[in-house]
Amino acid sequence: MSFSRRSSKWANSALVVTVSSKDFESLNFHGALAGVDFQRELEQRAAVMGGGNFVVPVQTVTDFLEERTSGMCLPQSSYRLGVKASNLHELFPAHITKALQDSILMFEKELPGFISKEALLHGVETRTSSPVQIPRNSTTFESTDLKGLYPVGEGAGFAGGIVSAAVDGLYAGFAAAKNLGLITADIESLLGKAQNSGIAKY
Ligand SMILES: Cc1cc2nc3c(=O)[nH]c(=O)nc-3n(C[C@H](O)[C@H](O)[C@H](O)COP(=O)(O)OP(=O)(O)OC[C@H]3O[C@@H](n4cnc5c(N)ncnc54)[C@H](O)[C@@H]3O)c2cc1C
């Protein structure tokens, strides 16, 4: 967590695994909002593991790799509402745990020191990108179903972070201004070509 002065000793980072409708179906979640149900399920499991009151389940990286519970003597955490030693390797479906473990082992090869009993994993990060997307026209940015509606940014399923949300908003703003006749210039002549404008696939 860098805070405004970017001088904190903590890293602001999450390990992310791509999930798909197959993962949702494996937990018996179906339909347009199956991804939201999947998010909710993992968040509920984490809340139960933490024991309530926003206490977060944690496990050292070394214990996560060896699939054993961390002892009571945990390394320091930046999370302020409390942490509880838990079996995070049991929180996720087995193949997600395996993907995380494999990635950590790979990171260690690239960045020796990544695997350490001082490194504490906190569960669970479920909000990297929206599990739903509102369809829109890739040129006008207008909703394909509702005239005058501009689905933009993370919630609409077109961004997965601060910068991508800001850039998407910039393009959508120009597109809306053009559609309303407020500007005549081509958006790309002003901003250059957006790499992922239009329907983004995650
Ligand atoms: C805890 C956390 C940590 C994160 N850390 C990072 C990070 O380190 N790096 C990174 O790149 N991204 C991070 N993100 C993601 C990033 O914050 C979002 O992707 C980004 O802010 C999305 O921007 P947005 O404009 O699409 O949506 P938002 O920032 O959510 O803006 C939506 C706005 O719409 C308003 N709103 C909602 N409903 C209505 C309504 N009915 N009427 C009027 N207004 C309404 C809301 O109040 C809000 O102001 C993090 C997110 C969270 C939650």
The ligand as an SDF file (V2000), in Angstrom:
LIG
                    3D

 53 58  0  0  0  0  0  0  0  0999 V2000
  -10.1010   -1.7440   -2.5370 C   0  0  0  0  0  0  0  0  0  0  0  0
   -9.7560   -1.4620   -3.9810 C   0  0  0  0  0  0  0  0  0  0  0  0
   -8.4380   -1.3250   -4.3300 C   0  0  0  0  0  0  0  0  0  0  0  0
   -8.0920   -1.0540   -5.6610 C   0  0  0  0  0  0  0  0  0  0  0  0
   -6.7840   -0.8930   -5.9820 N   0  0  0  0  0  0  0  0  0  0  0  0
   -6.4530   -0.5850   -7.2470 C   0  0  0  0  0  0  0  0  0  0  0  0
   -5.0880   -0.3590   -7.5870 C   0  0  0  0  0  0  0  0  0  0  0  0
   -4.1810   -0.4330   -6.7490 O   0  0  0  0  0  0  0  0  0  0  0  0
   -4.7800   -0.0610   -8.8760 N   0  0  0  0  0  0  0  0  0  0  0  0
   -5.7550    0.0420   -9.8380 C   0  0  0  0  0  0  0  0  0  0  0  0
   -5.4240    0.3400  -10.9970 O   0  0  0  0  0  0  0  0  0  0  0  0
   -7.0540   -0.1530   -9.5410 N   0  0  0  0  0  0  0  0  0  0  0  0
   -7.4290   -0.4500   -8.2670 C   0  0  0  0  0  0  0  0  0  0  0  0
   -8.7380   -0.6480   -7.9550 N   0  0  0  0  0  0  0  0  0  0  0  0
   -9.7430   -0.5720   -9.0370 C   0  0  0  0  0  0  0  0  0  0  0  0
  -10.0720    0.8730   -9.3890 C   0  0  0  0  0  0  0  0  0  0  0  0
  -10.3070    1.6060   -8.2140 O   0  0  0  0  0  0  0  0  0  0  0  0
  -11.3360    0.8450  -10.2720 C   0  0  0  0  0  0  0  0  0  0  0  0
  -11.0960   -0.0140  -11.3870 O   0  0  0  0  0  0  0  0  0  0  0  0
  -11.6510    2.2380  -10.8000 C   0  0  0  0  0  0  0  0  0  0  0  0
  -11.7940    3.1590   -9.7440 O   0  0  0  0  0  0  0  0  0  0  0  0
  -12.9540    2.1600  -11.5880 C   0  0  0  0  0  0  0  0  0  0  0  0
  -13.2930    3.4700  -11.9970 O   0  0  0  0  0  0  0  0  0  0  0  0
  -14.7370    3.7830  -12.5260 P   0  0  0  0  0  0  0  0  0  0  0  0
  -14.7600    5.2450  -12.8140 O   0  0  0  0  0  0  0  0  0  0  0  0
  -15.0790    2.8350  -13.6470 O   0  0  0  0  0  0  0  0  0  0  0  0
  -15.7160    3.4180  -11.3240 O   0  0  0  0  0  0  0  0  0  0  0  0
  -15.8160    4.0510   -9.8770 P   0  0  0  0  0  0  0  0  0  0  0  0
  -14.5100    4.6720   -9.4540 O   0  0  0  0  0  0  0  0  0  0  0  0
  -16.4120    2.9850   -9.0080 O   0  0  0  0  0  0  0  0  0  0  0  0
  -16.8430    5.2520  -10.0880 O   0  0  0  0  0  0  0  0  0  0  0  0
  -18.2470    5.0360  -10.1680 C   0  0  0  0  0  0  0  0  0  0  0  0
  -18.9170    6.2830   -9.5830 C   0  0  0  0  0  0  0  0  0  0  0  0
  -20.3170    6.2310   -9.8440 O   0  0  0  0  0  0  0  0  0  0  0  0
  -20.9990    6.6140   -8.6880 C   0  0  0  0  0  0  0  0  0  0  0  0
  -22.3450    6.0230   -8.7530 N   0  0  0  0  0  0  0  0  0  0  0  0
  -22.6990    4.7420   -8.6010 C   0  0  0  0  0  0  0  0  0  0  0  0
  -24.0300    4.6020   -8.7590 N   0  0  0  0  0  0  0  0  0  0  0  0
  -24.4990    5.8200   -9.0240 C   0  0  0  0  0  0  0  0  0  0  0  0
  -25.7980    6.3170   -9.2970 C   0  0  0  0  0  0  0  0  0  0  0  0
  -26.8650    5.5270   -9.3380 N   0  0  0  0  0  0  0  0  0  0  0  0
  -25.9220    7.6350   -9.5160 N   0  0  0  0  0  0  0  0  0  0  0  0
  -24.8600    8.4640   -9.5040 C   0  0  0  0  0  0  0  0  0  0  0  0
  -23.5900    8.0510   -9.2470 N   0  0  0  0  0  0  0  0  0  0  0  0
  -23.4310    6.7410   -9.0230 C   0  0  0  0  0  0  0  0  0  0  0  0
  -20.1790    6.0730   -7.5420 C   0  0  0  0  0  0  0  0  0  0  0  0
  -20.4640    6.7650   -6.3480 O   0  0  0  0  0  0  0  0  0  0  0  0
  -18.7690    6.3580   -8.0580 C   0  0  0  0  0  0  0  0  0  0  0  0
  -18.3100    7.6450   -7.7130 O   0  0  0  0  0  0  0  0  0  0  0  0
   -9.1070   -0.9060   -6.6420 C   0  0  0  0  0  0  0  0  0  0  0  0
  -10.4460   -1.0430   -6.2680 C   0  0  0  0  0  0  0  0  0  0  0  0
  -10.7750   -1.3220   -4.9590 C   0  0  0  0  0  0  0  0  0  0  0  0
  -12.2330   -1.4290   -4.5660 C   0  0  0  0  0  0  0  0  0  0  0  0
  1  2  1  0
  2  3  1  0
  2 52  2  0
  3  4  2  0
  4  5  1  0
  4 50  1  0
  5  6  2  0
  6  7  1  0
  6 13  1  0
  7  8  2  0
  7  9  1  0
  9 10  1  0
 10 11  2  0
 10 12  1  0
 12 13  2  0
 13 14  1  0
 14 15  1  0
 14 50  1  0
 15 16  1  0
 16 17  1  0
 16 18  1  0
 18 19  1  0
 18 20  1  0
 20 21  1  0
 20 22  1  0
 22 23  1  0
 23 24  1  0
 24 25  2  0
 24 26  1  0
 24 27  1  0
 27 28  1  0
 28 29  2  0
 28 30  1  0
 28 31  1  0
 31 32  1  0
 32 33  1  0
 33 34  1  0
 33 48  1  0
 34 35  1  0
 35 36  1  0
 35 46  1  0
 36 37  1  0
 36 45  1  0
 37 38  2  0
 38 39  1  0
 39 40  1  0
 39 45  2  0
 40 41  1  0
 40 42  2  0
 42 43  1  0
 43 44  2  0
 44 45  1  0
 46 47  1  0
 46 48  1  0
 48 49  1  0
 50 51  2  0
 51 52  1  0
 52 53  1  0
M  END
$$$$
